[in-house]
């Protein structure tokens, strides 16, 4: 598997699947979640509503992942995953790793060979970017998958540098 990090708007990438750092409601929000819903259009929201009515009436659990089509995005699929809120009192690293692992599992299920991830939980959920990069890179590299190409689409030079350092084995 080829793994890279780029400075990019995830909504513009031509990959099979983009990962949405969603909230459990699946109804859109701020950050990456809001950007994906705005750029993808109504189709994504309609499919998310259906998921809430059928499979996830109480919301998508933290660490889990589910796919919808990508609406007007250049990708074919959006894989929604709910990252954990960072806590100094409780180690939630396994939940964050689960976001990446379960997103790759869903990518395999829908047949995606290329996927783009944001830095899950490293925005409003307060996860320190250096630790988020470490967990993301190690989890992706350690997960058995049919995905051939993983791109971390990052928003900011500091985040890019931290992900590149992890990819270089720092």
C-alpha positions as CSV (number, residue, x, y, z in Angstrom):
1,X,0.0,0.0,0.0
2,X,1.2,3.5,-0.9
3,X,0.7,6.0,2.0
4,X,1.2,9.7,1.5
5,X,0.3,13.0,3.1
6,X,-0.7,16.2,1.2
7,X,-1.8,19.7,1.9
8,X,-5.3,19.6,0.3
9,X,-9.0,20.2,0.6
10,X,-10.3,16.6,0.9
11,X,-13.5,17.5,-1.0
12,X,-11.5,18.1,-4.2
13,X,-9.5,14.8,-4.3
14,X,-10.1,12.3,-7.1
15,X,-10.1,9.1,-5.0
16,X,-12.6,6.3,-4.7
17,X,-13.5,7.2,-1.1
18,X,-13.1,10.2,1.2
19,X,-13.4,9.7,4.9
20,X,-15.6,12.1,6.7
21,X,-14.8,13.0,10.3
22,X,-18.5,12.9,11.2
23,X,-20.5,13.5,14.3
24,X,-22.7,10.7,15.5
25,X,-25.8,12.3,14.1
26,X,-24.5,11.9,10.5
27,X,-26.4,15.2,9.7
28,X,-23.4,17.4,9.0
29,X,-21.6,19.8,11.2
30,X,-18.5,21.9,11.2
31,X,-15.0,21.3,9.9
32,X,-14.4,18.4,7.5
33,X,-18.0,17.1,8.2
34,X,-19.6,20.4,7.1
35,X,-17.3,20.8,4.1
36,X,-18.1,17.3,2.8
37,X,-21.8,17.8,3.2
38,X,-21.7,21.2,1.5
39,X,-19.6,20.1,-1.4
40,X,-21.3,16.8,-1.8
41,X,-24.8,18.1,-1.9
42,X,-28.2,16.8,-0.8
43,X,-27.6,13.2,-1.8
44,X,-25.2,12.6,1.1
45,X,-27.5,14.1,3.7
46,X,-30.5,12.1,2.3
47,X,-28.5,8.8,2.6
48,X,-27.4,9.8,6.1
49,X,-31.0,10.3,7.1
50,X,-31.9,6.9,5.8
51,X,-29.0,5.4,7.8
52,X,-30.3,7.1,10.9
53,X,-33.9,5.8,10.3
54,X,-32.7,2.2,9.7
55,X,-29.3,1.1,10.9
56,X,-28.3,3.8,13.4
57,X,-31.4,5.3,15.1
58,X,-29.2,6.4,18.1
59,X,-26.4,7.7,15.8
60,X,-23.2,6.1,14.5
61,X,-21.1,4.9,17.5
62,X,-17.6,6.4,18.0
63,X,-14.9,4.4,16.2
64,X,-17.3,2.8,13.7
65,X,-17.7,3.6,10.0
66,X,-20.4,3.5,7.3
67,X,-20.4,4.5,3.6
68,X,-22.7,6.6,1.5
69,X,-22.3,7.7,-2.1
70,X,-20.4,10.9,-2.6
71,X,-23.0,13.1,-4.3
72,X,-21.3,15.8,-6.2
73,X,-17.8,15.1,-4.9
74,X,-15.2,13.8,-7.3
75,X,-15.0,10.6,-5.1
76,X,-17.4,7.7,-5.5
77,X,-18.0,7.1,-1.7
78,X,-18.0,9.0,1.5
79,X,-17.0,6.8,4.5
80,X,-18.3,8.5,7.7
81,X,-16.6,7.8,11.0
82,X,-17.0,9.3,14.4
83,X,-13.8,10.1,16.1
84,X,-13.4,10.3,19.9
85,X,-13.2,13.6,21.8
86,X,-9.7,13.8,23.3
87,X,-9.5,13.3,27.1
88,X,-6.5,13.7,29.4
89,X,-8.3,11.5,32.0
90,X,-9.1,8.5,29.7
91,X,-7.1,6.8,27.0
92,X,-9.3,6.8,23.9
93,X,-6.5,5.9,21.4
94,X,-8.2,2.5,20.6
95,X,-11.3,4.4,19.5
96,X,-9.3,6.7,17.3
97,X,-7.4,3.7,15.8
98,X,-10.8,2.1,15.2
99,X,-11.9,5.0,13.0
100,X,-9.0,4.3,10.6
101,X,-9.3,0.5,10.8
102,X,-13.1,0.4,10.3
103,X,-12.9,3.0,7.5
104,X,-10.5,0.7,5.6
105,X,-12.8,-2.3,6.3
106,X,-15.7,-0.3,4.8
107,X,-13.5,0.8,1.9
108,X,-12.8,-2.9,1.2
109,X,-16.6,-3.7,1.4
110,X,-17.4,-1.1,-1.3
111,X,-14.4,-1.9,-3.4
112,X,-12.5,1.3,-3.0
113,X,-8.8,1.1,-4.0
114,X,-7.9,4.7,-3.2
115,X,-8.9,6.6,-0.1
116,X,-8.3,10.0,1.5
117,X,-8.4,10.6,5.3
118,X,-8.5,13.8,7.2
119,X,-6.7,14.0,10.6
120,X,-9.6,12.5,12.5
121,X,-10.4,14.1,16.0
122,X,-7.5,16.6,15.6
123,X,-9.8,19.6,15.1
124,X,-12.7,20.5,17.3
125,X,-12.4,17.2,19.2
126,X,-9.1,18.4,20.6
127,X,-6.7,15.5,19.8
128,X,-3.1,16.7,19.8
129,X,-2.0,16.6,16.2
130,X,1.3,14.8,16.8
131,X,-0.5,12.0,18.6
132,X,-3.3,11.9,16.0
133,X,-0.6,11.6,13.3
134,X,1.1,8.8,15.1
135,X,-2.1,6.8,15.6
136,X,-3.3,7.4,12.1
137,X,-0.1,6.4,10.3
138,X,0.6,3.3,12.5
139,X,-3.0,2.1,12.2
140,X,-3.2,2.5,8.5
141,X,0.1,0.9,7.9
142,X,-0.7,-2.0,10.2
143,X,-4.2,-2.7,8.8
144,X,-4.6,-5.5,6.2
145,X,-6.7,-4.1,3.4
146,X,-7.2,-4.2,-0.4
147,X,-6.8,-0.4,-0.5
148,X,-3.8,0.3,-2.7
149,X,-3.4,4.1,-2.0
150,X,-4.0,6.0,1.2
151,X,-3.7,9.8,1.2
152,X,-3.8,11.9,4.4
153,X,-5.4,15.2,3.2
154,X,-4.3,17.8,5.7
155,X,-5.3,21.4,6.4
156,X,-2.1,23.3,7.4
157,X,1.6,23.0,7.0
158,X,2.1,22.0,10.7
159,X,-0.2,19.0,10.4
160,X,1.5,18.0,7.1
161,X,4.9,18.1,8.7
162,X,3.8,15.9,11.6
163,X,2.2,13.3,9.3
164,X,5.3,13.4,7.0
165,X,7.5,12.8,10.0
166,X,5.4,9.7,11.0
167,X,5.5,8.4,7.4
168,X,9.3,8.8,7.4
169,X,9.5,6.7,10.6
170,X,10.3,9.5,13.0
